Amino acid sequence: MNVASLGVVVRIQRLAKLLQQHTTVALRKHDLKHWEYDVLSVLRRQGDPFEMAATDIADSALLTSGAMTTRIDGLEKRGLVRRRRNKSDRRSVLVRLTPKGTKIVDAAINSRLDDANKALAGLPSKDRRNLADALREFLLAVEGDR
């Protein structure tokens, strides 16, 4: 029996758990939870004005609209995002980073980047590129199976 495939998957799962622990520590410095960071970083990647429809955020996070509403409520209470009705589609709500949210997510992104660099410090840059390419292909294949 060839178990090579299982060896790859088990290693990736173990890495995911370890990296998740590292992320928790990095985000705790900024008083953020994973789900908060996920929403804030999706908005940050949009570029100025750091805004998008709540349904699009939910789609990118693979969440229901109800779950996303609860998350946005929490972020809005903390002053990290603001929501408003979409003038071009009255059924839609737009969510925008506040200046406070932008500042926090930028600091968290820098912490995550530092953490990622430390995690990969033992790999030469060529190996990092090859690993990133291989993981991208693997992820596309797995996502295509959904």
QUIGILIN-V581263 format. One record per residue. N is the residue number from 0. RES is the residue in three letters. PHI is phi in degrees with one decimal (999 if undefined). NEAR is the number of other ideal C-beta (glycine too) atoms within 10 Angstrom. Layout:
n-><N/N>
res-><RES/RES>
phi-><PHI/PHI>
near-><NEAR/NEAR>
This chain:
n-><0/1/2/3/4/5/6/7/8/9/10/11/12/13/14/15/16/17/18/19/20/21/22/23/24/25/26/27/28/29/30/31/32/33/34/35/36/37/38/39/40/41/42/43/44/45/46/47/48/49/50/51/52/53/54/55/56/57/58/59/60/61/62/63/64/65/66/67/68/69/70/71/72/73/74/75/76/77/78/79/80/81/82/83/84/85/86/87/88/89/90/91/92/93/94/95/96/97/98/99/100/101/102/103/104/105/106/107/108/109/110/111/112/113/114/115/116/117/118/119/120/121/122/123/124/125/126/127/128/129/130/131/132/133/134/135/136/137/138/139/140/141/142/143/144/145>
res-><MET/ASN/VAL/ALA/SER/LEU/GLY/VAL/VAL/VAL/ARG/ILE/GLN/ARG/LEU/ALA/LYS/LEU/LEU/GLN/GLN/HIS/THR/THR/VAL/ALA/LEU/ARG/LYS/HIS/ASP/LEU/LYS/HIS/TRP/GLU/TYR/ASP/VAL/LEU/SER/VAL/LEU/ARG/ARG/GLN/GLY/ASP/PRO/PHE/GLU/MET/ALA/ALA/THR/ASP/ILE/ALA/ASP/SER/ALA/LEU/LEU/THR/SER/GLY/ALA/MET/THR/THR/ARG/ILE/ASP/GLY/LEU/GLU/LYS/ARG/GLY/LEU/VAL/ARG/ARG/ARG/ARG/ASN/LYS/SER/ASP/ARG/ARG/SER/VAL/LEU/VAL/ARG/LEU/THR/PRO/LYS/GLY/THR/LYS/ILE/VAL/ASP/ALA/ALA/ILE/ASN/SER/ARG/LEU/ASP/ASP/ALA/ASN/LYS/ALA/LEU/ALA/GLY/LEU/PRO/SER/LYS/ASP/ARG/ARG/ASN/LEU/ALA/ASP/ALA/LEU/ARG/GLU/PHE/LEU/LEU/ALA/VAL/GLU/GLY/ASP/ARG>
phi-><999/-89.8/-106.5/-58.3/-61.9/-65.1/-60.0/-66.9/-63.3/-63.4/-64.3/-65.3/-63.9/-65.3/-59.4/-60.4/-64.5/-65.4/-67.4/-63.5/-63.6/-61.3/-62.9/-57.0/-64.6/-62.8/-75.7/-59.2/-61.1/-110.8/56.9/-121.0/-99.3/-53.5/-64.1/-66.5/-60.8/-57.2/-66.9/-62.6/-71.6/-61.4/-64.9/-62.7/-68.8/-72.7/79.2/-56.8/-96.6/56.0/-140.4/-160.3/-68.2/-58.2/-65.8/-69.8/-63.9/-59.6/-61.5/-68.2/-95.6/57.5/-120.0/-75.4/-64.8/-63.8/-64.2/-67.4/-58.7/-61.6/-65.7/-64.6/-55.0/-63.4/-68.0/-68.4/-61.2/-82.9/78.7/-93.7/-137.3/-133.1/-119.1/-153.2/-68.5/-80.4/-65.1/-86.9/-147.0/-63.8/-83.0/-102.8/-114.2/-99.2/-118.4/-131.3/-65.4/-87.0/-56.0/-62.5/-63.2/-63.5/-61.9/-67.3/-68.5/-62.8/-65.1/-66.7/-61.4/-62.6/-63.7/-64.4/-63.6/-59.0/-63.9/-64.5/-63.1/-64.3/-62.4/-100.2/-57.0/-79.3/-102.8/-60.4/-58.0/-62.9/-67.0/-62.0/-63.1/-63.4/-65.0/-60.0/-64.3/-65.0/-66.8/-61.1/-63.4/-62.6/-62.2/-61.2/-65.5/-67.5/-64.6/-67.5/-79.1/-72.3>
near-><3/6/8/7/8/10/10/12/12/11/10/12/10/10/11/10/9/11/13/10/10/14/18/12/10/21/18/11/10/19/10/25/12/10/16/22/21/15/27/24/16/20/22/17/12/14/8/7/10/20/17/16/15/20/15/15/23/20/13/14/15/8/17/10/12/9/13/22/15/11/22/20/12/15/22/15/9/15/12/23/27/15/16/10/11/15/8/7/11/8/8/13/18/19/24/16/26/16/10/12/24/18/13/21/25/15/13/22/17/12/19/18/11/11/16/15/10/11/13/14/8/7/12/9/8/8/11/14/11/12/12/11/10/11/11/10/10/13/10/9/9/10/8/7/5/5>
